[in-house]
């Protein structure tokens, strides 16, 4: 393709992020958090996490520049890699790997994140902040080849990403909501919960408690934060999180 031509990128996310592809790069709006996110991506890649896009600074138009990763997104209904129990275990392993790497990240004290400042406090770690199937790309060999959209990265609960990905992978929500999120028929949640927990290195009971905590925190974020979270609030995602938490507590806690 023409390395100077801009091609809009659309995917499985909830909103238009003004993403464009230019040659082997992706350009996206930058913010005050971009420098810290790029530092994090540099660090992850230097420690072997090549699923994160390579950060390439900012272009003359002030947009963040990242390497383009070729792959398939989740689609609707979900692609077979996500629908299978094996896929649930793979995503659990991904969450475990990322959790371990983020816990070891040496965050600069002057870091600026979209919704926080500085390094994690005791008991916290850096988190991706939006680790869901919609931010993953899959390759031809049925493996995850990319973890995208790090704009929500910041300090917080070290288990947040694990619980967030489990919430939508198992999924821990009612059948109607599961169908809306991409499951064409009611899944065997018990089997998928066990598969994800095995991959994540945690018991099923512990994982349910993590998901409940994440659902409550996500509801809080949607209800109180500004920026893109206002769009999520208008879409009722805080109410969805509350109903999912009540459903999860009733069926699994």
N, C-alpha and C positions, 0 to 999 in steps of 0.2 A: 504494500500500500504506500501511497505518497506520505513520506515521513513528516510533511508539514500540514497535511490535511487534517482538519478536526472533525471527528465523528462522534455524535452524542452516544452515550452509553446508558442503556436502561437495564434494569435487573429486577430482582424479586423484593426489593426494599419497599418501604411504605411511602417514600416521598422522593421527589426529583431533587437530586443533589448537584445538578449542573455539572455532571461529569462528562468529560470528552476524552477520546483517545486521539493521541497525536503520535504516529509512528509506534514505537515500542514503549510509550509512556501513557500515563493517565494524568490529566490535569483536573484539579478540583479547587473550589474556593478555599483560601487559606484563612487562618484566624490567629489570635494571640497565642493559641495552644500549639500551632503547627511546629514551631522549633522544638518543643519538648516531645511531641509525638515522633518527629523525625529522629531525635536522639534515641528514643526508645526503640524504634525500628532498627536503627543502626546497631544497637546493642544486641537485640534479639538475633539478628542475622549473623553478627559476629560470633555468637554462641551456638550457631548451627540451626536456628529456626528459619529455614529458607521459605517457609510458607507465608511469611510476612512480605509485603511488597518492599522493594528496595527504595529508600528515600533518595530523591535527587534534587533537593532544594526547592527553590521557587523560580518560576519563569518571569520574563520581563513584564507580564501582565499581573504579577503578584499572586499567581495561582500556585498551589502546591503541586510538585511534580513527583510522581511515583512510577515505578516500573509497571508495565502492563503484564498481567498474568492470564494466560490462556486457560480456560476451563469452562465447565458447565455450572450454572447456578441451580438452585433447588427445583424450580419449576412448580406448577400446580396441576395435578397432584404431585407430591414429592417424587423425586427420582428414586429408582429401586434401591440405590445405595443407602438412602435414609430410611426407607420403609422396612428394610430387613433388620432382624435382630442383630445380625453381624454388623450392620451399619451403625446401630445404636452403640454397640461395644466400641467400634472404631471412634465414634465421637466422644465416648467416655475417655478413651485413651488420649485423644487430642486435648480434651479439657485438662487431663492430668498433666500432660507434657507442658502445656502452656502455663498452668498454675505453678509448676515447679520453676520454670524459667522466669516468670514475672516476680516470684517471691525472692529471687536472687538478684533482681535488677538494682543497681546502685543509682538511685534517683538523685539528680542534682537538687540541692536545697532550694534553688531559685526556680525550680520547674514551674511552668504555668500550664495548667490544664483547662479544659473548657468550663468545668464546674468546680475546680479546686485549685489550690496553690501549694507548692512545696512537695516534699517527700512524704511517703506514708508514715503515719504515726505507729507507735508500738501496737502490734496486733493486726496491722493493715499490710497490704501489698498493692502493687500496681495491678489494675484489672483492665481488660479490653473494654468492658462496659456495655457491649452489645453483641456478645458471642451467641449468635443464633444461626440457624440453617441459612438464612438470607444473606449472611456475610461469609459464606464458604463457597469455594469453587472446587469442582471435582474433575479428576483426570480420567483418561481412557482406561486405566487399570483399577478403577473403582476406589481411588484414594483421594483424600483431600489434597489439593495442590495450592490452595490459597486461602488465607484468612484476611479479609478485607475490612475497611472502614474502621480505623482506629481513632476517630475523632472524639469518641466518648471515653477514651482512656483516662485513667486517673486513680488516685489512691482510694482504697476501700476494703471491704471484706475480701480476703484472699479466695473465698469459695464462691464469690458472686458469679463468675463466669461459668463455673461448673454447674451451679444450680440453674442458671439462666438457660444454658444449652440443654440440660436435662428436661427442664420445664416444657420446651417445645419439641424435643426429640422423642420423649416417652409416648405421648405427651400427657402432662398432668393438667387436664382440663376435660370438660364434658365432650360427648361425641359430636355435638353440633359445632362447638368451637374447634375441635380437632379436624372436622371436615373443612371448615373455613381456612385452617392453617395448612391444608394440603393432604390430609389422610383420606383416601377415597372410601374407606370402610373402617369401622371401629377397630382399633388395634388391640392386641393382647398386651395391656399395659404392664401386667405383672412380669411377663417375660422380658419386655423391653426395659423395664426399670432395673431388673436384675442384670441384664446385659450391659446397660450403661454404667451401673454401679461397679461392675467387675472391671470395666475398662478404666473407670475413674479412680479405682483403688479405695473404695469406700463401701460400707454396708448399705443395703437398701434402706434400712431404717434411718441411718444418718443422712442419706441422700434426700429422703423425703423432707427431713427437717431443714436441710439446706435450701431446698426448693421453696418451702413455705416462707423461709426468711427472705429469699430473693423476691418472691411474689409481693411480699409486704413492702420491701424496699423499692421495687419497681413502681408500685402504686404511689408511694411517697414521691418518687422522682417525677412522675408524670403530673402529680397534683400540685407540685410546688416549684418546679423549675421553669425557666423561660426558654426562649429560642425554639429549637425544633420540638421541645417537649410540649409547647403550647399547642402545636398541631396534633400531637398524640392525645393531648387532653380533649381537644375538640372532637377527636375520633372516638373518645370514650375508652381509651386503653387503660386508664386507671380503674374504670369500672370492670373491664375485662379481667384485670389482674386480681381484683377483689373477688370476683366470682370464681376464678380459677383457684384462688387460695382456699376459699370455702369448700369448693369441690374436692380439692386435694386433701384437706384436713378430714373431710367426712369419709372419703374412700380409702385413704392410705395411712393417715396418722393414727 
